[in-house]
Amino acid sequence: MFRVGDEVFGRTASGSYAEFAVARVDQIAKKPSSITYIHAAALPVAAVTAWQALFDVGQLEANQTVFIHAATGGVGGFAVQFAKWKKAYVIGTASAENADFLEMLGADEVIDYRSEKFENETSNVDLVLDTIGGETQARSWGMLKRGGMLVSIVQPPSEETAAAHGVRCMFWVSEAKNDELVQIADLVADGKVKVYVEKTLPLSEARQAQELSQGGHTRGKIVLVVP
Ligand SMILES: NC(=O)c1ccc[n+]([C@@H]2O[C@H](COP(=O)([O-])OP(=O)(O)OC[C@H]3O[C@@H](n4cnc5c(N)ncnc54)[C@H](OP(=O)(O)O)[C@@H]3O)[C@@H](O)[C@H]2O)c1
């Protein structure tokens, strides 16, 4: 399947803040030549997580409504684009500064999480993608229609609360899979999904990248470049 010298991307078993890394063959894929390494590096965690939360777990289908928290972040930005590609109706949260960016990503409705109570603006949602947890997760249940689903990638939701609302829930930790990496890379190569990288930093500045990421206001992704 792979040959020495192939350009690949994916997740590593040994961590990827490194010049060399060990990866499982089922967690890497060939990098399309039309995608840069920088864009490819943004895909295996954020895009795969968005894909699996929406489709493998959330079973999102065309014409359904999905509510995406932090829709301009790494995971959220891909989730908006994947959901629109699936022809779902997308509602996303962002701060006012990012509203235009979120519209450009394709969101049908943009809610400013700082000035509006999203739960008062929204109902009858099929799927909530929770990327924030805590109070944000707690305020999300009432937006779902009966039989809907809340998928959290940050905090296990309460089964009891889900049952009380007549909905389902799941906590999801993603794992890279070769076939999904290939599908996602093809969407990027075809220009159907765009990769937004806010900043690239050299590997030697990994600490700064980590601090920037932990600030919680990155638009898209931060990528470390190995010299
Ligand atoms: N379970 C898994 O497999 C998995 C995989 C990947 C990531 N994660 C976790 O998922 C979370 C999200 O990851 P990420 O990489 O997408 O995060 P991120 O890129 O750091 O998210 C940044 C975005 O969040 C927005 N934001 C911050 N606070 C918000 C709030 N209260 N409501 C709505 N939007 C808000 C910011 O928008 P503004 O700048 O406009 O405020 C910014 O665009 C992290 O906790 C990460 O560790 C889990």
The ligand as an SDF file (V2000), in Angstrom:
LIG
                    3D

 48 52  0  0  0  0  0  0  0  0999 V2000
  -12.4680   14.2510   21.6370 N   0  0  0  0  0  0  0  0  0  0  0  0
  -11.6150   14.4450   20.6250 C   0  0  0  0  0  0  0  0  0  0  0  0
  -11.2710   13.5440   19.8780 O   0  0  0  0  0  0  0  0  0  0  0  0
  -11.0920   15.8500   20.3760 C   0  0  0  0  0  0  0  0  0  0  0  0
  -10.3650   16.1060   19.2180 C   0  0  0  0  0  0  0  0  0  0  0  0
   -9.9470   17.4200   18.9740 C   0  0  0  0  0  0  0  0  0  0  0  0
  -10.2150   18.4190   19.8990 C   0  0  0  0  0  0  0  0  0  0  0  0
  -10.8770   18.1100   21.0520 N   0  0  0  0  0  0  0  0  0  0  0  0
  -11.1890   19.1490   22.0360 C   0  0  0  0  0  0  0  0  0  0  0  0
  -12.2630   19.9050   21.4770 O   0  0  0  0  0  0  0  0  0  0  0  0
  -12.1830   21.2480   21.9180 C   0  0  0  0  0  0  0  0  0  0  0  0
  -12.2470   22.1610   20.7240 C   0  0  0  0  0  0  0  0  0  0  0  0
  -11.0590   21.9750   19.9770 O   0  0  0  0  0  0  0  0  0  0  0  0
  -10.6720   22.9900   18.8290 P   0  0  0  0  0  0  0  0  0  0  0  0
   -9.3110   22.6120   18.3830 O   0  0  0  0  0  0  0  0  0  0  0  0
  -11.7640   23.0680   17.8260 O   0  0  0  0  0  0  0  0  0  0  0  0
  -10.6230   24.3390   19.6610 O   0  0  0  0  0  0  0  0  0  0  0  0
  -10.0600   25.7610   19.2190 P   0  0  0  0  0  0  0  0  0  0  0  0
   -9.6420   25.7170   17.7930 O   0  0  0  0  0  0  0  0  0  0  0  0
   -9.0510   26.1870   20.2140 O   0  0  0  0  0  0  0  0  0  0  0  0
  -11.3560   26.6730   19.3850 O   0  0  0  0  0  0  0  0  0  0  0  0
  -11.1870   28.0250   19.2410 C   0  0  0  0  0  0  0  0  0  0  0  0
  -12.5090   28.6320   18.8620 C   0  0  0  0  0  0  0  0  0  0  0  0
  -13.4330   28.5200   19.9330 O   0  0  0  0  0  0  0  0  0  0  0  0
  -14.2560   29.6660   19.9370 C   0  0  0  0  0  0  0  0  0  0  0  0
  -14.8160   29.8150   21.2780 N   0  0  0  0  0  0  0  0  0  0  0  0
  -14.1360   29.9900   22.4300 C   0  0  0  0  0  0  0  0  0  0  0  0
  -15.0030   29.9970   23.4780 N   0  0  0  0  0  0  0  0  0  0  0  0
  -16.2530   29.8010   22.9580 C   0  0  0  0  0  0  0  0  0  0  0  0
  -17.5600   29.6810   23.5120 C   0  0  0  0  0  0  0  0  0  0  0  0
  -17.7790   29.7750   24.8310 N   0  0  0  0  0  0  0  0  0  0  0  0
  -18.5970   29.4470   22.6770 N   0  0  0  0  0  0  0  0  0  0  0  0
  -18.4090   29.3470   21.3500 C   0  0  0  0  0  0  0  0  0  0  0  0
  -17.1950   29.4580   20.7510 N   0  0  0  0  0  0  0  0  0  0  0  0
  -16.1260   29.6740   21.5530 C   0  0  0  0  0  0  0  0  0  0  0  0
  -13.3380   30.7810   19.5020 C   0  0  0  0  0  0  0  0  0  0  0  0
  -14.1000   31.7640   18.8690 O   0  0  0  0  0  0  0  0  0  0  0  0
  -13.8830   33.3110   19.2490 P   0  0  0  0  0  0  0  0  0  0  0  0
  -12.4140   33.5920   19.0500 O   0  0  0  0  0  0  0  0  0  0  0  0
  -14.7810   34.0000   18.2660 O   0  0  0  0  0  0  0  0  0  0  0  0
  -14.2840   33.4580   20.6860 O   0  0  0  0  0  0  0  0  0  0  0  0
  -12.3690   30.0930   18.5310 C   0  0  0  0  0  0  0  0  0  0  0  0
  -12.7330   30.2620   17.1720 O   0  0  0  0  0  0  0  0  0  0  0  0
  -10.8780   21.3560   22.7390 C   0  0  0  0  0  0  0  0  0  0  0  0
  -11.2020   21.2660   24.1000 O   0  0  0  0  0  0  0  0  0  0  0  0
  -10.0820   20.1490   22.2870 C   0  0  0  0  0  0  0  0  0  0  0  0
   -9.1890   19.7020   23.2800 O   0  0  0  0  0  0  0  0  0  0  0  0
  -11.3250   16.8560   21.3070 C   0  0  0  0  0  0  0  0  0  0  0  0
  1  2  1  0
  2  3  2  0
  2  4  1  0
  4  5  1  0
  4 48  2  0
  5  6  2  0
  6  7  1  0
  7  8  2  0
  8  9  1  0
  8 48  1  0
  9 10  1  0
  9 46  1  0
 10 11  1  0
 11 12  1  0
 11 44  1  0
 12 13  1  0
 13 14  1  0
 14 15  2  0
 14 16  1  0
 14 17  1  0
 17 18  1  0
 18 19  2  0
 18 20  1  0
 18 21  1  0
 21 22  1  0
 22 23  1  0
 23 24  1  0
 23 42  1  0
 24 25  1  0
 25 26  1  0
 25 36  1  0
 26 27  1  0
 26 35  1  0
 27 28  2  0
 28 29  1  0
 29 30  1  0
 29 35  2  0
 30 31  1  0
 30 32  2  0
 32 33  1  0
 33 34  2  0
 34 35  1  0
 36 37  1  0
 36 42  1  0
 37 38  1  0
 38 39  2  0
 38 40  1  0
 38 41  1  0
 42 43  1  0
 44 45  1  0
 44 46  1  0
 46 47  1  0
M  CHG  2   8   1  16  -1
M  END
$$$$
